[in-house]
Amino acid sequence: MEEDEAEKGKEKEEEEEEVEDGYTLDNDPSGAQSSRPRKSNGRNHEKWQRYKEIFSLYYAENGDLKIPRSYEHQGVKIGAILANIRLQGCFVKDNPQRKQWLLERGVILTYDSGLCLSDTTSVEKWQRYKEIFSLYYSENGDLNMPHSYEYQGVKIGRVLSDIRCYGNYVRDNAPRKLWLLDKGVSFTYDSVNSVSEEKWQRYKEIFSLYYAENGDLNMPERYEYQGVKIGNILSCIRHKGYFVRDNAPRKLWLLEKGVSFTYDS
């Protein structure tokens, strides 16, 4: 009986130790880990090697480590484990080699960045949007996506419009803004013409649809599209210079599609 009790006590101690290795001792600033360095570090190392092996398999198959939080591999909740590594620094906080290994595979670590939860969510959202932008760019050669464009349920056209017009995700983040600028995205959130730009983008989208169907922009003045009196708008652009008078790229875009102007004649 005493032997059974001793065995159970030993098993309980090992289970508690395993939890500590994964989530408590790794992040304990008090230095409690030093009280049992050999056993704790050894178990920690074994776990990391197992997780690293799974990460490597996932990376080989997918080309990244964007593992869903709910993802499991042979009973190991590896998605949740990676989330804890990213957000809490488990296994990497005091191990630059492990941290570097993950960084080289595109993992973003936020535990030491001072980001609050909302900032972390913003980082994750941006990574998802950037991934979709990259796919669109690789297929189309630009990011001139329609405002109504969606990808796998994400209203990415609207997201990009808000980024351009309101500075979402880029206002205080120069690298993100530069990434989009390199792909031809223009921004209006820091100019007084943001409302005008947003309207122009909507009108340009309709012009493009009409041009694709008809081969020209010779639309009747009474022509409407989804409630937008686009024929009348084009007439005002041609005769009064709305949206193009001080914007050469817009004017050139219309000229290339055969539109003539009389406001400056």
HELIX and SHEET records of a PDB file:
HELIX    1   1 GLU A    2  VAL A   19  1                                  18    
HELIX    2   2 GLU A   20  THR A   24  3                                   5    
HELIX    3   3 LEU A   25  ASN A   27  5                                   3    
HELIX    4   4 ALA A   32  SER A   35  5                                   4    
HELIX    5   5 PRO A   37  ASN A   62  1                                  26    
HELIX    6   6 ILE A   78  GLN A   88  1                                  11    
HELIX    7   7 PRO A   96  LEU A  103  1                                   8    
HELIX    8   8 LEU A  117  ASN A  140  1                                  24    
HELIX    9   9 ILE A  156  TYR A  166  1                                  11    
HELIX   10  10 ALA A  174  LEU A  181  1                                   8    
HELIX   11  11 SER A  194  ASN A  214  1                                  21    
HELIX   12  12 ILE A  230  LYS A  240  1                                  11    
HELIX   13  13 ALA A  248  LEU A  255  1                                   8    
END                                                                             
